[in-house]
Amino acid sequence: MQSNSIKEFRSFKKADFFSKSTPEFYLLPFRFIQLSEYKELIVNDLGDFLLVPSGTVEKVVNKKIDPSSELYMDLIAGHFISETPIPSLIDVMATKYRTRKSFLDGFTSLHIFVVSLRCNHSCHYCQVSRVTGSKLEYDISFENLELAIQHMFCSPSPHLTMEFQGGEPLLAFEKVEFAILRAKELNKQHGKNLNFVICTNSTVISDDILDFLKIHEVLISTSLDGPESLHNANRPKTGAQSFNLVIEGINRFRKVLGKDRVSCLMTTTVKSLDYPKEIIDTYLEYGFSNVFLRPISPYGFALKNYRKNEYETDRFLDFYKSGLEYIIELNKKGVFFTEDFTVILLQKIFTVFPVGYVDLQSPAGLINSVIVYNYDGYVYASDESRMLAESNDFTFRLGHVRDTYRSIFYGEKAKKIADHSVIEGLAGCSDCAFQTYCGADPVYHHAVFGDMEGVRPLSEFCKRNMGVFLYLFNLLDTRYDEVFPIFSSWIKHSLRRQA
């Protein structure tokens, strides 16, 4: 005799029992994170994102999304799910992904020339082992400079930027002058879009230097750490107050070159952490409309003076958040002012256009975007990696300017670096919700952990970036109407400048 349960199992079911109980769709690659108690953030490989109610990811994976719902349509439009095995807009998706990675198209575009290690400052956070102004043996030779310029023109990139660094490059201005004139002479054959930048402390200026820089349309990048007391504490100079000199230098550069040809960078030391508003006010007072709230890097003299320079990432994040909140309030009052790191991240979040910030590129910007010719003729994969070399760590030394272009840029050392430069394949990064917007930075992780991949859960680089991402997405979730118009204006301004 059959049990009632078996009879029930064998009995005919009503027609609606055989209708589809779940929508028919296919999952596309995406990653996610719990943003708050009530919200999840999902991000795909194209950088598209959705802020959705908690529990949405589980419903998507288990295909429990109502196909008539607005959420379902958003998931389709955002390329998180597809109604066909191969999405109908696969070509559009490919174009978006290719555009995100288009910084790879031209290969190395930024070429940094360290013309001298000599400097007239003694900044305790200096990332290189600078030397006093009398030691001429720490200037690059004309022979090595010529070879470095020849290598630069081997790059397939149609856009080349020559950036002169030190030490203080204006102490070896004859080398800067030679390099610019020689590059312009060679460019008659190569037809590149050629730009020049000098990174200077703005305290070594003459009328002859200014005239030359104006003729050749050179851009100036200088250092301003904030109000006078803070700047002088961070950037001491024997026999003079650095702050007054740099302001005087900025004004001289602006008068001759134009206001838009001069930019500033600050470095966040332990002293800086208590003064985010004062730093921003100083930039405003001296006519700047942007600031880069830049953390200190673990290289060179910055490590030797760790008591002045080492701080917990949480303290930096508090400093950054306080600064950004103040900048948002300024914009609400009609004062256009931006924070550079935020703009970089917002452009990566809301557009498909690549940014030139090498720390957030994948594959990493080492060699692919930037190369460094050091004062001694050795070639390094990035500015940070030549800073490591000043501490006798030559992991990222690619060769010497006397070597062939192929052996430097495509040699075994370059290949090894490339193996650790793709964030999509790194443990701890491959499943991170912010992977699409972040970067590998193998130099930082080698400096801290002794290998190029490091331990991502323990990485201050990861902790800092994740803290900023979480903060920005929470702003977009909870204060969208307030902050998005401001952020949108920043993105548009950035794209116009890049055009």
C-alpha positions as CSV (number, residue, x, y, z in Angstrom):
1,M,0.0,0.0,0.0
2,Q,1.5,3.3,-1.0
3,S,1.8,6.1,1.5
4,N,0.0,9.4,1.0
5,S,3.3,11.2,0.4
6,I,4.1,8.9,-2.5
7,K,0.6,9.3,-4.0
8,E,1.0,13.1,-3.7
9,F,4.4,12.9,-5.5
10,R,2.9,10.9,-8.3
11,S,-0.2,13.0,-8.8
12,F,-0.5,15.4,-11.6
13,K,0.6,19.0,-10.8
14,K,-1.2,22.2,-11.9
15,A,0.1,24.0,-14.9
16,D,1.7,26.9,-12.9
17,F,3.9,24.3,-11.1
18,F,5.8,23.8,-14.4
19,S,6.3,27.5,-15.2
20,K,9.7,29.1,-14.6
21,S,10.3,29.6,-10.9
22,T,13.4,31.7,-11.6
23,P,14.3,34.2,-14.3
24,E,16.6,32.9,-17.0
25,F,19.8,35.0,-16.9
26,Y,23.6,34.5,-16.8
27,L,26.0,35.9,-14.3
28,L,28.7,38.2,-15.6
29,P,32.0,38.8,-13.6
30,F,31.6,41.2,-10.7
31,R,32.9,41.6,-7.2
32,F,31.1,43.0,-4.1
33,I,31.5,44.3,-0.6
34,Q,29.2,45.1,2.3
35,L,29.2,48.9,2.3
36,S,27.0,49.4,5.4
37,E,24.4,47.6,7.4
38,Y,21.8,48.3,4.7
39,K,23.8,48.5,1.5
40,E,26.1,46.4,-0.7
41,L,28.4,47.7,-3.5
42,I,28.8,45.6,-6.6
43,V,31.5,46.5,-9.2
44,N,32.3,44.7,-12.5
45,D,35.4,44.6,-14.6
46,L,34.3,47.6,-16.6
47,G,34.1,49.8,-13.5
48,D,30.3,50.0,-13.6
49,F,28.9,49.9,-10.0
50,L,25.6,49.6,-8.2
51,L,24.7,50.5,-4.7
52,V,22.0,47.9,-3.7
53,P,20.2,46.8,-0.6
54,S,21.9,44.2,1.6
55,G,21.1,40.7,0.4
56,T,21.0,41.6,-3.2
57,V,24.1,39.7,-4.2
58,E,22.7,36.5,-2.7
59,K,19.5,37.0,-4.7
60,V,21.4,37.6,-7.9
61,V,23.6,34.5,-7.4
62,N,20.5,32.4,-6.6
63,K,18.6,34.0,-9.5
64,K,15.8,35.3,-7.2
65,I,15.5,38.7,-8.9
66,D,12.1,39.7,-10.2
67,P,12.6,40.2,-14.0
68,S,10.0,43.0,-14.0
69,S,11.8,44.9,-11.3
70,E,13.9,48.1,-11.7
71,L,16.8,46.3,-10.1
72,Y,16.8,43.6,-12.7
73,M,16.9,46.3,-15.5
74,D,19.8,48.0,-13.7
75,L,21.7,44.7,-13.5
76,I,21.2,44.1,-17.2
77,A,22.1,47.7,-18.1
78,G,25.2,47.7,-15.9
79,H,26.5,44.4,-17.4
80,F,26.2,42.4,-14.2
81,I,23.9,39.8,-15.7
82,S,22.9,38.9,-19.2
83,E,19.8,37.2,-20.7
84,T,22.0,35.4,-23.2
85,P,25.2,33.4,-22.7
86,I,27.1,36.1,-24.7
87,P,25.8,39.6,-23.9
88,S,24.3,41.4,-26.9
89,L,26.4,44.4,-26.1
90,I,29.7,42.4,-25.9
91,D,31.4,44.7,-28.4
92,V,30.4,47.8,-26.3
93,M,31.8,46.0,-23.2
94,A,35.0,45.2,-25.0
95,T,35.4,48.9,-26.1
96,K,34.9,50.1,-22.5
97,Y,37.4,47.6,-21.2
98,R,39.9,48.4,-23.9
99,T,39.5,52.2,-23.2
100,R,40.3,51.6,-19.5
101,K,43.5,49.9,-20.4
102,S,44.4,52.3,-23.2
103,F,47.3,53.8,-21.2
104,L,49.2,50.7,-22.4
105,D,48.8,51.6,-26.1
106,G,51.7,54.0,-26.4
107,F,54.0,52.3,-23.8
108,T,56.4,54.6,-21.8
109,S,55.4,58.3,-22.1
110,L,56.9,59.8,-18.9
111,H,60.7,59.9,-18.8
112,I,62.2,61.2,-15.6
113,F,65.8,62.5,-15.7
114,V,67.5,62.8,-12.4
115,V,70.1,65.4,-13.4
116,S,71.6,65.8,-9.9
117,L,71.3,64.6,-6.3
118,R,72.6,68.0,-5.1
119,C,70.1,70.0,-3.0
120,N,70.0,73.1,-0.9
121,H,67.3,71.8,1.5
122,S,67.4,69.1,4.2
123,C,63.9,67.9,4.3
124,H,63.5,65.1,6.8
125,Y,61.0,63.2,4.6
126,C,63.2,63.3,1.5
127,Q,62.8,60.1,-0.4
128,V,66.3,60.2,-1.9
129,S,69.7,60.5,-0.4
130,R,70.4,64.1,-1.5
131,V,73.9,65.6,-1.2
132,T,75.2,69.1,-0.6
133,G,75.4,71.6,-3.4
134,S,79.2,71.4,-3.8
135,K,79.4,67.7,-4.8
136,L,79.4,67.9,-8.6
137,E,80.2,64.2,-9.0
138,Y,76.5,63.6,-8.3
139,D,75.4,65.4,-11.5
140,I,74.6,63.4,-14.6
141,S,77.2,63.4,-17.3
142,F,76.4,64.9,-20.7
143,E,77.3,61.5,-22.3
144,N,74.8,59.6,-20.1
145,L,72.2,62.3,-20.7
146,E,72.6,62.0,-24.4
147,L,72.1,58.2,-24.3
148,A,69.1,58.6,-22.0
149,I,67.5,61.0,-24.5
150,Q,68.2,58.5,-27.3
151,H,66.4,55.8,-25.4
152,M,63.4,58.1,-24.8
153,F,62.9,58.6,-28.5
154,C,62.8,54.8,-29.0
155,S,59.5,54.8,-27.1
156,P,56.6,54.1,-29.4
157,S,54.4,56.6,-27.5
158,P,53.3,59.6,-29.6
159,H,53.4,61.7,-26.4
160,L,56.6,62.2,-24.4
161,T,57.1,64.1,-21.2
162,M,60.6,64.9,-20.0
163,E,60.5,65.5,-16.2
164,F,63.6,66.8,-14.5
165,Q,64.2,65.8,-10.9
166,G,66.9,65.8,-8.2
167,G,68.0,66.7,-5.6
168,E,67.3,70.2,-7.0
169,P,67.5,70.1,-10.8
170,L,68.1,73.9,-11.1
171,L,71.4,73.4,-9.4
172,A,72.5,71.6,-12.6
173,F,70.6,73.8,-15.0
174,E,73.1,73.5,-17.7
175,K,72.1,69.8,-17.9
176,V,68.4,70.7,-18.1
177,E,69.1,73.2,-20.8
178,F,71.1,70.7,-22.8
179,A,68.4,68.0,-22.5
180,I,65.6,70.3,-23.6
181,L,67.5,71.7,-26.6
182,R,68.8,68.3,-27.6
183,A,65.3,66.7,-27.4
184,K,63.7,69.5,-29.5
185,E,66.5,69.0,-32.1
186,L,65.9,65.2,-32.3
187,N,62.1,65.7,-32.3
188,K,62.4,67.3,-35.7
189,Q,62.9,63.8,-37.0
190,H,60.5,61.9,-34.6
191,G,57.6,64.3,-34.5
192,K,56.5,63.5,-31.0
193,N,54.2,65.6,-28.8
194,L,56.9,66.8,-26.4
195,N,56.4,68.3,-23.0
196,F,58.8,69.5,-20.3
197,V,58.4,69.6,-16.5
198,I,60.8,70.6,-13.8
199,C,60.3,69.5,-10.2
200,T,61.9,72.2,-8.1
201,N,61.9,73.7,-4.6
202,S,61.7,77.2,-6.3
203,T,64.6,78.7,-4.4
204,V,67.2,78.6,-7.2
205,I,65.9,80.9,-9.8
206,S,67.6,83.5,-12.1
207,D,66.3,85.7,-14.9
208,D,68.2,83.6,-17.4
209,I,66.6,80.5,-16.2
210,L,63.1,82.1,-16.3
211,D,63.7,83.3,-19.9
212,F,64.7,79.9,-21.0
213,L,61.8,78.2,-19.3
214,K,59.4,80.6,-20.9
215,I,60.8,80.2,-24.4
216,H,60.5,76.4,-24.2
217,E,57.1,76.4,-22.4
218,V,58.3,74.4,-19.4
219,L,55.9,73.4,-16.6
220,I,56.9,73.9,-13.0
221,S,56.0,71.5,-10.1
222,T,57.1,72.7,-6.7
223,S,56.5,71.9,-3.0
224,L,54.3,73.7,-0.6
225,D,53.5,71.8,2.6
226,G,51.1,74.3,4.1
227,P,51.3,77.3,6.4
228,E,54.6,78.9,7.1
229,S,55.4,77.2,10.4
230,L,54.5,73.7,9.0
231,H,56.4,74.2,5.7
232,N,59.5,75.4,7.5
233,A,59.4,72.5,9.9
234,N,59.0,70.0,7.1
235,R,61.4,71.6,4.7
236,P,64.3,73.3,6.6
237,K,66.9,75.3,4.7
238,T,70.2,76.4,6.3
239,G,70.4,80.2,6.6
240,A,66.9,81.0,5.4
241,Q,63.2,80.4,5.8
242,S,62.0,78.0,3.1
243,F,58.4,79.2,3.1
244,N,59.2,82.8,2.1
245,L,61.6,81.6,-0.6
246,V,59.1,79.2,-2.2
247,I,56.3,81.7,-2.2
248,E,58.7,84.2,-3.8
249,G,59.7,81.6,-6.3
250,I,56.1,80.7,-7.2
251,N,55.3,84.3,-7.8
252,R,58.3,84.7,-10.1
253,F,57.4,81.6,-12.1
254,R,53.8,82.7,-12.4
255,K,54.8,86.2,-13.5
256,V,57.0,84.9,-16.4
257,L,55.4,81.6,-17.3
258,G,51.8,82.1,-16.4
259,K,49.7,81.0,-13.4
260,D,48.5,77.8,-15.0
261,R,52.1,76.7,-15.6
262,V,52.9,76.3,-11.9
263,S,51.6,73.5,-9.7
264,C,52.3,72.4,-6.1
265,L,52.6,69.2,-4.1
266,M,52.5,68.6,-0.4
267,T,53.7,65.7,1.7
268,T,51.8,64.6,4.8
269,T,54.1,64.3,7.8
270,V,53.2,63.6,11.4
271,K,53.1,67.4,12.0
272,S,50.7,67.8,9.0
273,L,48.0,65.5,10.4
274,D,46.6,68.1,12.7
275,Y,46.3,70.9,10.1
276,P,44.2,69.7,7.1
277,K,42.2,73.0,7.0
278,E,45.2,75.2,7.4
279,I,47.0,73.4,4.6
280,I,44.0,73.9,2.3
281,D,43.6,77.6,3.3
282,T,47.3,78.2,2.5
283,Y,46.8,76.8,-1.0
284,L,43.7,79.0,-1.4
285,E,45.6,82.1,-0.1
286,Y,48.3,81.7,-2.7
287,G,46.0,81.2,-5.6
288,F,45.8,77.5,-6.1
289,S,42.5,75.7,-6.8
290,N,43.6,72.2,-5.9
291,V,45.7,70.2,-3.4
292,F,47.0,66.6,-3.3
293,L,46.7,65.3,0.3
294,R,49.6,63.0,-0.3
295,P,50.8,60.4,2.2
296,I,54.4,59.9,2.9
297,S,56.3,57.1,1.1
298,P,58.6,54.5,2.8
299,Y,61.8,55.4,0.9
300,G,65.1,57.1,1.4
301,F,65.5,59.6,4.3
302,A,61.8,59.2,5.1
303,L,62.7,55.8,6.6
304,K,65.7,57.1,8.5
305,N,63.6,59.8,10.2
306,Y,60.7,57.4,11.0
307,R,59.8,59.2,14.2
308,K,58.9,62.3,12.3
309,N,57.3,60.5,9.3
310,E,55.7,57.3,10.5
311,Y,52.0,57.3,11.4
312,E,49.1,54.9,11.4
313,T,47.0,54.7,8.3
314,D,43.9,55.5,10.4
315,R,45.4,58.8,11.3
316,F,46.0,59.6,7.7
317,L,42.5,58.6,6.8
318,D,41.1,61.0,9.4
319,F,43.3,63.7,8.0
320,Y,42.1,63.0,4.5
321,K,38.4,62.9,5.4
322,S,38.6,66.1,7.4
323,G,40.3,67.8,4.5
324,L,37.8,66.5,1.9
325,E,34.9,67.5,4.1
326,Y,36.3,71.0,4.3
327,I,36.8,71.1,0.5
328,I,33.2,70.0,-0.1
329,E,32.0,72.8,2.2
330,L,34.1,75.3,0.2
331,N,32.5,74.1,-3.0
332,K,29.0,74.4,-1.5
333,K,29.9,78.1,-0.8
334,G,30.9,78.6,-4.4
335,V,34.6,78.2,-4.1
336,F,35.9,75.8,-6.8
337,F,38.6,73.7,-5.2
338,T,39.6,70.1,-5.7
339,E,41.5,67.3,-4.0
340,D,43.7,65.6,-6.6
341,F,43.6,62.0,-5.3
342,T,39.8,62.2,-5.0
343,V,39.6,63.4,-8.6
344,I,41.7,60.5,-9.8
345,L,39.5,58.0,-8.1
346,L,36.3,59.7,-9.2
347,Q,37.5,59.6,-12.8
348,K,38.2,55.9,-12.5
349,I,34.8,55.3,-10.9
350,F,32.6,57.4,-13.2
351,T,34.4,57.2,-16.6
352,V,36.3,54.7,-18.7
353,F,39.1,57.1,-19.4
354,P,42.5,56.1,-18.0
355,V,44.4,58.4,-15.6
356,G,48.1,59.0,-15.6
357,Y,48.6,58.1,-11.9
358,V,50.9,55.1,-12.1
359,D,50.2,53.8,-8.5
360,L,46.7,53.0,-9.6
361,Q,47.4,51.3,-12.9
362,S,47.1,47.6,-13.8
363,P,49.4,46.4,-15.2
364,A,51.4,48.7,-13.0
365,G,52.8,51.9,-14.5
366,L,56.4,50.8,-14.0
367,I,58.1,50.8,-17.4
368,N,54.6,50.8,-19.1
369,S,54.1,54.4,-18.3
370,V,57.2,55.7,-16.6
371,I,61.0,55.2,-16.6
372,V,63.8,56.9,-14.7
373,Y,67.3,57.8,-15.9
374,N,69.3,58.3,-12.7
375,Y,72.3,60.7,-12.3
376,D,74.8,57.8,-12.6
377,G,73.3,56.5,-15.8
378,Y,71.4,53.6,-14.3
379,V,67.8,53.1,-15.5
380,Y,65.0,52.3,-13.0
381,A,61.4,51.1,-13.4
382,S,59.9,54.1,-11.5
383,D,60.8,57.1,-9.4
384,E,60.2,55.1,-6.2
385,S,62.4,52.3,-7.4
386,R,65.4,54.6,-7.8
387,M,64.7,55.9,-4.3
388,L,65.1,52.3,-3.1
389,A,68.4,52.1,-4.9
390,E,69.7,55.0,-2.7
391,S,69.3,52.5,0.2
392,N,71.3,49.9,-1.8
393,D,68.2,48.0,-3.0
394,F,68.7,47.5,-6.7
395,T,65.7,45.2,-7.3
396,F,64.1,47.5,-9.9
397,R,67.3,48.6,-11.7
398,L,66.8,47.7,-15.3
399,G,70.3,48.4,-16.7
400,H,72.4,51.3,-17.8
401,V,71.9,53.9,-20.5
402,R,74.8,52.3,-22.3
403,D,72.7,49.1,-22.7
404,T,70.3,48.6,-25.6
405,Y,66.7,49.8,-25.5
406,R,65.4,46.2,-25.8
407,S,67.6,44.9,-23.0
408,I,66.3,47.7,-20.7
409,F,62.6,47.8,-21.5
410,Y,62.1,44.1,-22.5
411,G,64.8,42.3,-20.5
412,E,64.5,39.6,-17.9
413,K,64.2,42.1,-15.1
414,A,61.4,43.9,-16.8
415,K,59.6,40.6,-17.4
416,K,59.9,39.7,-13.7
417,I,58.4,43.0,-12.7
418,A,55.6,42.5,-15.1
419,D,54.7,39.1,-13.6
420,H,53.8,40.9,-10.3
421,S,52.2,44.0,-11.8
422,V,48.7,42.8,-12.8
423,I,46.2,43.3,-9.9
424,E,43.7,41.0,-11.5
425,G,46.0,38.1,-10.7
426,L,47.2,39.0,-7.2
427,A,46.0,37.1,-4.2
428,G,43.9,39.4,-2.0
429,C,43.2,41.7,-5.0
430,S,41.6,39.3,-7.5
431,D,38.3,39.2,-5.5
432,C,38.4,42.8,-4.0
433,A,35.4,45.0,-4.9
434,F,37.7,47.9,-5.6
435,Q,40.1,46.0,-7.9
436,T,38.9,47.8,-11.1
437,Y,39.8,51.2,-9.6
438,C,43.1,50.2,-7.8
439,G,46.6,49.2,-8.7
440,A,49.3,46.7,-7.9
441,D,52.3,49.0,-6.9
442,P,55.0,46.3,-6.7
443,V,57.7,48.8,-5.6
444,Y,55.8,49.7,-2.4
445,H,55.1,46.1,-1.5
446,H,58.7,45.1,-2.1
447,A,59.9,48.0,0.1
448,V,57.6,47.0,2.9
449,F,57.4,43.2,2.7
450,G,60.5,42.2,0.7
451,D,58.6,40.9,-2.3
452,M,56.6,42.6,-5.1
453,E,53.2,41.2,-4.1
454,G,53.4,41.5,-0.4
455,V,50.7,40.4,2.0
456,R,47.6,42.3,0.9
457,P,45.6,42.0,4.1
458,L,48.5,43.6,6.0
459,S,49.3,46.2,3.4
460,E,49.0,49.9,4.4
461,F,48.7,50.7,0.7
462,C,45.6,48.5,0.5
463,K,44.2,49.7,3.8
464,R,44.6,53.3,2.9
465,N,43.0,52.9,-0.6
466,M,40.2,50.8,0.7
467,G,39.5,53.4,3.4
468,V,39.2,56.1,0.8
469,F,37.0,54.0,-1.5
470,L,34.7,53.1,1.3
471,Y,34.4,56.7,2.4
472,L,33.7,58.0,-1.1
473,F,31.0,55.3,-1.9
474,N,29.4,56.0,1.5
475,L,29.2,59.7,0.6
476,L,27.6,58.8,-2.7
477,D,25.2,56.5,-1.0
478,T,24.1,58.8,1.9
479,R,24.7,62.3,0.5
480,Y,24.4,61.8,-3.2
481,D,22.4,65.0,-3.9
482,E,24.9,67.1,-2.0
483,V,28.2,65.7,-3.2
484,F,27.6,64.4,-6.7
485,P,27.1,67.8,-8.4
486,I,30.5,68.8,-6.8
487,F,32.2,65.6,-7.8
488,S,30.8,65.8,-11.3
489,S,32.2,69.4,-11.8
490,W,35.6,68.1,-10.6
491,I,35.6,65.2,-13.2
492,K,34.5,67.5,-16.0
493,H,37.3,70.0,-15.1
494,S,39.9,67.2,-15.1
495,L,38.8,65.8,-18.4
496,R,38.9,69.3,-20.0
497,R,42.5,69.8,-18.8
498,Q,43.5,66.4,-20.2
499,A,41.9,67.0,-23.6
